[in-house]
Amino acid sequence: MSCLTAAKVALAGIKGEKTLAELPELFDTHPHQITAWKGQLQEWTAGLFGPGGAPSEAAPVVDLKSLHAKIG
Protein backbone atom coordinates (compact mmCIF):
# COMPACT_ATOMS: atom_id res chain seq x y z
CA MET A 1 0.00 0.00 0.00
CA SER A 2 1.37 3.41 -0.91
CA CYS A 3 2.15 6.15 1.58
CA LEU A 4 -0.62 8.27 0.09
CA THR A 5 -3.15 5.49 0.60
CA ALA A 6 -1.94 4.94 4.15
CA ALA A 7 -2.36 8.65 4.82
CA LYS A 8 -5.91 8.57 3.43
CA VAL A 9 -6.78 5.60 5.65
CA ALA A 10 -5.25 7.27 8.71
CA LEU A 11 -7.05 10.52 7.98
CA ALA A 12 -10.35 8.68 7.58
CA GLY A 13 -9.74 7.09 10.98
CA ILE A 14 -8.97 10.43 12.59
CA LYS A 15 -12.02 12.11 11.07
CA GLY A 16 -14.23 9.62 12.90
CA GLU A 17 -16.92 9.50 10.20
CA LYS A 18 -16.58 5.71 10.12
CA THR A 19 -15.92 3.35 13.00
CA LEU A 20 -12.74 1.34 13.34
CA ALA A 21 -14.83 -1.71 12.46
CA GLU A 22 -16.02 -0.12 9.19
CA LEU A 23 -12.66 1.18 7.97
CA PRO A 24 -10.98 -2.21 7.35
CA GLU A 25 -13.88 -3.20 5.09
CA LEU A 26 -13.57 0.02 3.10
CA PHE A 27 -9.79 -0.07 2.71
CA ASP A 28 -9.08 -3.83 2.94
CA THR A 29 -6.66 -3.21 5.80
CA HIS A 30 -6.30 -4.74 9.28
CA PRO A 31 -7.67 -2.60 12.16
CA HIS A 32 -4.30 -2.71 13.95
CA GLN A 33 -2.61 -1.23 10.86
CA ILE A 34 -5.17 1.59 10.75
CA THR A 35 -4.56 2.33 14.43
CA ALA A 36 -0.79 2.39 13.82
CA TRP A 37 -1.14 4.74 10.86
CA LYS A 38 -3.43 7.04 12.84
CA GLY A 39 -0.81 7.25 15.59
CA GLN A 40 1.97 7.96 13.11
CA LEU A 41 -0.05 10.68 11.41
CA GLN A 42 -0.92 12.31 14.73
CA GLU A 43 2.72 12.26 15.86
CA TRP A 44 3.92 13.70 12.56
CA THR A 45 1.35 16.49 12.48
CA ALA A 46 1.95 17.33 16.14
CA GLY A 47 5.62 17.80 15.32
CA LEU A 48 4.76 19.82 12.26
CA PHE A 49 2.17 22.14 13.79
CA GLY A 50 3.08 21.87 17.47
CA PRO A 51 5.44 24.05 19.48
CA GLY A 52 8.59 24.75 17.52
CA GLY A 53 7.14 23.29 14.33
CA ALA A 54 9.15 21.47 11.76
CA PRO A 55 12.50 22.86 10.80
CA SER A 56 12.13 24.90 7.67
CA GLU A 57 14.32 26.99 5.50
CA ALA A 58 14.99 30.40 6.99
CA ALA A 59 13.05 33.17 5.34
CA PRO A 60 15.29 35.55 3.46
CA VAL A 61 16.04 38.81 5.19
CA VAL A 62 14.11 41.64 3.61
CA ASP A 63 15.49 45.16 3.67
CA LEU A 64 12.33 47.21 4.02
CA LYS A 65 14.08 50.54 3.61
CA SER A 66 15.44 49.59 0.19
CA LEU A 67 12.07 48.23 -0.87
CA HIS A 68 10.31 51.41 0.22
CA ALA A 69 12.90 53.45 -1.65
CA LYS A 70 12.16 51.50 -4.82
CA ILE A 71 8.41 52.13 -4.67
CA GLY A 72 8.77 55.73 -3.56
Distance bins in CASP14 RR format, pairs under 12 A and 6 or more apart:
PFRMAT RR
TARGET T0000
AUTHOR 0000-0000-0000
RMODE 2
METHOD distances of the structure
MODEL  1
1 7 0 0 0 0 0 1 0 0 0 0 0
1 8 0 0 0 0 1 0 0 0 0 0 0
1 9 1 0 0 1 0 0 0 0 0 0 0
1 10 0 0 0 0 0 1 0 0 0 0 0
1 27 0 0 0 0 1 0 0 0 0 0 0
1 28 0 0 0 0 1 0 0 0 0 0 0
1 29 1 0 0 1 0 0 0 0 0 0 0
1 30 0 0 0 0 0 1 0 0 0 0 0
1 33 0 0 0 0 1 0 0 0 0 0 0
1 34 0 0 0 0 0 1 0 0 0 0 0
1 37 0 0 0 0 1 0 0 0 0 0 0
2 8 0 0 0 0 1 0 0 0 0 0 0
2 9 0 0 0 0 0 1 0 0 0 0 0
3 9 0 0 0 0 0 1 0 0 0 0 0
3 10 0 0 0 0 0 1 0 0 0 0 0
3 37 0 0 0 0 1 0 0 0 0 0 0
3 40 0 0 0 0 0 1 0 0 0 0 0
3 41 0 0 0 0 0 1 0 0 0 0 0
3 44 0 0 0 0 0 1 0 0 0 0 0
4 10 0 0 0 0 0 1 0 0 0 0 0
4 11 0 0 0 0 0 1 0 0 0 0 0
4 37 0 0 0 0 0 1 0 0 0 0 0
5 11 0 0 0 0 0 1 0 0 0 0 0
5 12 0 0 0 0 0 1 0 0 0 0 0
5 26 0 0 0 0 0 1 0 0 0 0 0
5 27 1 0 0 1 0 0 0 0 0 0 0
5 28 0 0 0 0 0 1 0 0 0 0 0
5 29 0 0 0 0 1 0 0 0 0 0 0
5 33 0 0 0 0 0 1 0 0 0 0 0
5 34 0 0 0 0 0 1 0 0 0 0 0
5 37 0 0 0 0 1 0 0 0 0 0 0
6 12 0 0 0 0 0 1 0 0 0 0 0
6 13 0 0 0 0 0 1 0 0 0 0 0
6 27 0 0 0 0 1 0 0 0 0 0 0
6 29 0 0 0 0 1 0 0 0 0 0 0
6 33 0 0 0 0 1 0 0 0 0 0 0
6 34 0 0 0 0 1 0 0 0 0 0 0
6 36 0 0 0 0 1 0 0 0 0 0 0
6 37 1 0 1 0 0 0 0 0 0 0 0
6 38 0 0 0 0 0 1 0 0 0 0 0
6 39 0 0 0 0 0 1 0 0 0 0 0
6 40 0 0 0 0 1 0 0 0 0 0 0
6 41 0 0 0 0 1 0 0 0 0 0 0
6 44 0 0 0 0 0 1 0 0 0 0 0
7 13 0 0 0 0 0 1 0 0 0 0 0
7 14 0 0 0 0 0 1 0 0 0 0 0
7 27 0 0 0 0 0 1 0 0 0 0 0
7 34 0 0 0 0 0 1 0 0 0 0 0
7 37 1 0 0 1 0 0 0 0 0 0 0
7 38 0 0 0 0 0 1 0 0 0 0 0
7 39 0 0 0 0 0 1 0 0 0 0 0
7 40 0 0 0 0 1 0 0 0 0 0 0
7 41 1 0 0 1 0 0 0 0 0 0 0
7 42 0 0 0 0 0 1 0 0 0 0 0
7 44 0 0 0 0 1 0 0 0 0 0 0
7 45 0 0 0 0 0 1 0 0 0 0 0
8 14 0 0 0 0 0 1 0 0 0 0 0
8 15 0 0 0 0 0 1 0 0 0 0 0
8 23 0 0 0 0 0 1 0 0 0 0 0
8 26 0 0 0 0 0 1 0 0 0 0 0
8 27 1 0 0 1 0 0 0 0 0 0 0
8 29 0 0 0 0 0 1 0 0 0 0 0
8 34 0 0 0 0 0 1 0 0 0 0 0
8 37 0 0 0 0 1 0 0 0 0 0 0
8 38 0 0 0 0 0 1 0 0 0 0 0
8 41 0 0 0 0 0 1 0 0 0 0 0
9 15 0 0 0 0 0 1 0 0 0 0 0
9 18 0 0 0 0 0 1 0 0 0 0 0
9 20 0 0 0 0 0 1 0 0 0 0 0
9 22 0 0 0 0 0 1 0 0 0 0 0
9 23 1 0 0 1 0 0 0 0 0 0 0
9 24 0 0 0 0 1 0 0 0 0 0 0
9 25 0 0 0 0 0 1 0 0 0 0 0
9 26 0 0 0 0 1 0 0 0 0 0 0
9 27 1 0 1 0 0 0 0 0 0 0 0
9 28 0 0 0 0 1 0 0 0 0 0 0
9 29 1 0 1 0 0 0 0 0 0 0 0
9 30 0 0 0 0 0 1 0 0 0 0 0
9 31 0 0 0 0 0 1 0 0 0 0 0
9 33 0 0 0 0 1 0 0 0 0 0 0
9 34 1 0 1 0 0 0 0 0 0 0 0
9 35 0 0 0 0 0 1 0 0 0 0 0
9 36 0 0 0 0 0 1 0 0 0 0 0
9 37 1 0 1 0 0 0 0 0 0 0 0
9 38 0 0 0 0 1 0 0 0 0 0 0
9 39 0 0 0 0 0 1 0 0 0 0 0
9 40 0 0 0 0 0 1 0 0 0 0 0
9 41 0 0 0 0 1 0 0 0 0 0 0
10 16 0 0 0 0 0 1 0 0 0 0 0
10 20 0 0 0 0 0 1 0 0 0 0 0
10 23 0 0 0 0 1 0 0 0 0 0 0
10 27 0 0 0 0 0 1 0 0 0 0 0
10 29 0 0 0 0 0 1 0 0 0 0 0
10 33 0 0 0 0 1 0 0 0 0 0 0
10 34 1 0 0 1 0 0 0 0 0 0 0
10 35 0 0 0 0 1 0 0 0 0 0 0
10 36 0 0 0 0 1 0 0 0 0 0 0
10 37 1 1 0 0 0 0 0 0 0 0 0
10 38 1 0 1 0 0 0 0 0 0 0 0
10 39 1 0 0 1 0 0 0 0 0 0 0
10 40 1 0 0 1 0 0 0 0 0 0 0
10 41 1 0 1 0 0 0 0 0 0 0 0
10 42 0 0 0 0 1 0 0 0 0 0 0
10 43 0 0 0 0 0 1 0 0 0 0 0
10 44 0 0 0 0 1 0 0 0 0 0 0
10 45 0 0 0 0 1 0 0 0 0 0 0
11 17 0 0 0 0 0 1 0 0 0 0 0
11 18 0 0 0 0 0 1 0 0 0 0 0
11 23 0 0 0 0 0 1 0 0 0 0 0
11 27 0 0 0 0 0 1 0 0 0 0 0
11 34 0 0 0 0 0 1 0 0 0 0 0
11 37 0 0 0 0 1 0 0 0 0 0 0
11 38 0 0 0 0 1 0 0 0 0 0 0
11 39 0 0 0 0 0 1 0 0 0 0 0
11 40 0 0 0 0 0 1 0 0 0 0 0
11 41 1 0 0 1 0 0 0 0 0 0 0
11 42 0 0 0 0 0 1 0 0 0 0 0
11 44 0 0 0 0 0 1 0 0 0 0 0
11 45 0 0 0 0 1 0 0 0 0 0 0
12 18 1 0 0 1 0 0 0 0 0 0 0
12 19 0 0 0 0 0 1 0 0 0 0 0
12 20 0 0 0 0 0 1 0 0 0 0 0
12 22 0 0 0 0 1 0 0 0 0 0 0
12 23 1 0 0 1 0 0 0 0 0 0 0
12 24 0 0 0 0 0 1 0 0 0 0 0
12 25 0 0 0 0 0 1 0 0 0 0 0
12 26 1 0 0 1 0 0 0 0 0 0 0
12 27 1 0 0 1 0 0 0 0 0 0 0
12 29 0 0 0 0 0 1 0 0 0 0 0
12 34 0 0 0 0 1 0 0 0 0 0 0
12 37 0 0 0 0 1 0 0 0 0 0 0
12 38 0 0 0 0 1 0 0 0 0 0 0
12 41 0 0 0 0 0 1 0 0 0 0 0
13 19 0 0 0 0 1 0 0 0 0 0 0
13 20 1 0 0 1 0 0 0 0 0 0 0
13 21 0 0 0 0 0 1 0 0 0 0 0
13 22 0 0 0 0 1 0 0 0 0 0 0
13 23 1 0 1 0 0 0 0 0 0 0 0
13 24 0 0 0 0 0 1 0 0 0 0 0
13 26 0 0 0 0 0 1 0 0 0 0 0
13 27 0 0 0 0 1 0 0 0 0 0 0
13 29 0 0 0 0 0 1 0 0 0 0 0
13 31 0 0 0 0 0 1 0 0 0 0 0
13 33 0 0 0 0 0 1 0 0 0 0 0
13 34 1 0 0 1 0 0 0 0 0 0 0
13 35 0 0 0 0 1 0 0 0 0 0 0
13 36 0 0 0 0 0 1 0 0 0 0 0
13 37 0 0 0 0 1 0 0 0 0 0 0
13 38 1 0 1 0 0 0 0 0 0 0 0
13 39 0 0 0 0 0 1 0 0 0 0 0
13 41 0 0 0 0 1 0 0 0 0 0 0
13 42 0 0 0 0 0 1 0 0 0 0 0
14 20 0 0 0 0 0 1 0 0 0 0 0
14 23 0 0 0 0 0 1 0 0 0 0 0
14 34 0 0 0 0 0 1 0 0 0 0 0
14 35 0 0 0 0 0 1 0 0 0 0 0
14 37 0 0 0 0 1 0 0 0 0 0 0
14 38 1 0 1 0 0 0 0 0 0 0 0
14 39 0 0 0 0 1 0 0 0 0 0 0
14 40 0 0 0 0 0 1 0 0 0 0 0
14 41 1 0 0 1 0 0 0 0 0 0 0
14 42 1 0 0 1 0 0 0 0 0 0 0
14 43 0 0 0 0 0 1 0 0 0 0 0
14 44 0 0 0 0 0 1 0 0 0 0 0
14 45 0 0 0 0 1 0 0 0 0 0 0
15 22 0 0 0 0 0 1 0 0 0 0 0
15 23 0 0 0 0 0 1 0 0 0 0 0
15 38 0 0 0 0 0 1 0 0 0 0 0
15 41 0 0 0 0 0 1 0 0 0 0 0
16 22 0 0 0 0 1 0 0 0 0 0 0
16 23 0 0 0 0 1 0 0 0 0 0 0
16 34 0 0 0 0 0 1 0 0 0 0 0
16 38 0 0 0 0 1 0 0 0 0 0 0
17 23 0 0 0 0 1 0 0 0 0 0 0
17 26 0 0 0 0 0 1 0 0 0 0 0
18 24 0 0 0 0 1 0 0 0 0 0 0
18 25 0 0 0 0 1 0 0 0 0 0 0
18 26 1 0 0 1 0 0 0 0 0 0 0
18 27 0 0 0 0 1 0 0 0 0 0 0
18 31 0 0 0 0 0 1 0 0 0 0 0
18 34 0 0 0 0 0 1 0 0 0 0 0
19 25 0 0 0 0 0 1 0 0 0 0 0
19 26 0 0 0 0 0 1 0 0 0 0 0
19 31 0 0 0 0 1 0 0 0 0 0 0
19 34 0 0 0 0 0 1 0 0 0 0 0
20 26 0 0 0 0 0 1 0 0 0 0 0
20 27 0 0 0 0 0 1 0 0 0 0 0
20 29 0 0 0 0 0 1 0 0 0 0 0
20 30 0 0 0 0 0 1 0 0 0 0 0
20 31 1 0 1 0 0 0 0 0 0 0 0
20 32 0 0 0 0 1 0 0 0 0 0 0
20 33 0 0 0 0 0 1 0 0 0 0 0
20 34 1 0 0 1 0 0 0 0 0 0 0
20 35 1 0 0 1 0 0 0 0 0 0 0
20 37 0 0 0 0 0 1 0 0 0 0 0
20 38 0 0 0 0 1 0 0 0 0 0 0
21 30 0 0 0 0 0 1 0 0 0 0 0
21 31 1 0 0 1 0 0 0 0 0 0 0
21 34 0 0 0 0 0 1 0 0 0 0 0
22 29 0 0 0 0 0 1 0 0 0 0 0
22 31 0 0 0 0 0 1 0 0 0 0 0
22 34 0 0 0 0 0 1 0 0 0 0 0
23 29 1 0 0 1 0 0 0 0 0 0 0
23 30 0 0 0 0 0 1 0 0 0 0 0
23 31 1 0 0 1 0 0 0 0 0 0 0
23 32 0 0 0 0 0 1 0 0 0 0 0
23 33 0 0 0 0 1 0 0 0 0 0 0
23 34 1 0 1 0 0 0 0 0 0 0 0
23 35 0 0 0 0 1 0 0 0 0 0 0
23 37 0 0 0 0 0 1 0 0 0 0 0
23 38 0 0 0 0 1 0 0 0 0 0 0
24 30 1 0 0 1 0 0 0 0 0 0 0
24 31 1 0 1 0 0 0 0 0 0 0 0
24 32 0 0 0 0 1 0 0 0 0 0 0
24 33 0 0 0 0 1 0 0 0 0 0 0
24 34 1 0 0 1 0 0 0 0 0 0 0
24 35 0 0 0 0 0 1 0 0 0 0 0
24 37 0 0 0 0 0 1 0 0 0 0 0
25 31 0 0 0 0 0 1 0 0 0 0 0
25 34 0 0 0 0 0 1 0 0 0 0 0
26 34 0 0 0 0 1 0 0 0 0 0 0
27 33 0 0 0 0 1 0 0 0 0 0 0
27 34 1 0 0 1 0 0 0 0 0 0 0
27 37 0 0 0 0 1 0 0 0 0 0 0
28 34 0 0 0 0 0 1 0 0 0 0 0
29 35 0 0 0 0 0 1 0 0 0 0 0
29 36 0 0 0 0 0 1 0 0 0 0 0
29 37 0 0 0 0 1 0 0 0 0 0 0
29 38 0 0 0 0 0 1 0 0 0 0 0
30 36 0 0 0 0 1 0 0 0 0 0 0
30 37 0 0 0 0 0 1 0 0 0 0 0
31 37 0 0 0 0 0 1 0 0 0 0 0
31 38 0 0 0 0 0 1 0 0 0 0 0
32 38 0 0 0 0 0 1 0 0 0 0 0
32 39 0 0 0 0 0 1 0 0 0 0 0
33 39 0 0 0 0 0 1 0 0 0 0 0
33 40 0 0 0 0 0 1 0 0 0 0 0
34 40 0 0 0 0 0 1 0 0 0 0 0
34 41 0 0 0 0 0 1 0 0 0 0 0
35 41 0 0 0 0 0 1 0 0 0 0 0
35 42 0 0 0 0 0 1 0 0 0 0 0
36 42 0 0 0 0 0 1 0 0 0 0 0
36 43 0 0 0 0 0 1 0 0 0 0 0
37 43 0 0 0 0 0 1 0 0 0 0 0
37 44 0 0 0 0 0 1 0 0 0 0 0
38 44 0 0 0 0 0 1 0 0 0 0 0
38 45 0 0 0 0 0 1 0 0 0 0 0
39 45 0 0 0 0 1 0 0 0 0 0 0
39 46 0 0 0 0 1 0 0 0 0 0 0
40 46 0 0 0 0 0 1 0 0 0 0 0
40 47 0 0 0 0 0 1 0 0 0 0 0
41 47 0 0 0 0 0 1 0 0 0 0 0
41 48 0 0 0 0 0 1 0 0 0 0 0
41 49 0 0 0 0 0 1 0 0 0 0 0
42 48 0 0 0 0 0 1 0 0 0 0 0
42 49 0 0 0 0 0 1 0 0 0 0 0
42 50 0 0 0 0 0 1 0 0 0 0 0
43 49 0 0 0 0 0 1 0 0 0 0 0
43 50 0 0 0 0 0 1 0 0 0 0 0
44 50 0 0 0 0 0 1 0 0 0 0 0
44 53 0 0 0 0 0 1 0 0 0 0 0
44 54 0 0 0 0 1 0 0 0 0 0 0
45 53 0 0 0 0 0 1 0 0 0 0 0
45 54 0 0 0 0 1 0 0 0 0 0 0
46 52 0 0 0 0 0 1 0 0 0 0 0
46 53 0 0 0 0 1 0 0 0 0 0 0
46 54 0 0 0 0 0 1 0 0 0 0 0
47 53 1 0 1 0 0 0 0 0 0 0 0
47 54 1 0 0 1 0 0 0 0 0 0 0
47 55 0 0 0 0 0 1 0 0 0 0 0
48 54 1 0 1 0 0 0 0 0 0 0 0
48 55 0 0 0 0 0 1 0 0 0 0 0
48 56 0 0 0 0 1 0 0 0 0 0 0
61 67 0 0 0 0 0 1 0 0 0 0 0
62 68 0 0 0 0 0 1 0 0 0 0 0
62 70 0 0 0 0 0 1 0 0 0 0 0
63 69 0 0 0 0 1 0 0 0 0 0 0
63 70 0 0 0 0 0 1 0 0 0 0 0
64 70 0 0 0 0 0 1 0 0 0 0 0
64 71 0 0 0 0 0 1 0 0 0 0 0
65 71 0 0 0 0 0 1 0 0 0 0 0
65 72 0 0 0 0 0 1 0 0 0 0 0
66 72 0 0 0 0 0 1 0 0 0 0 0
END
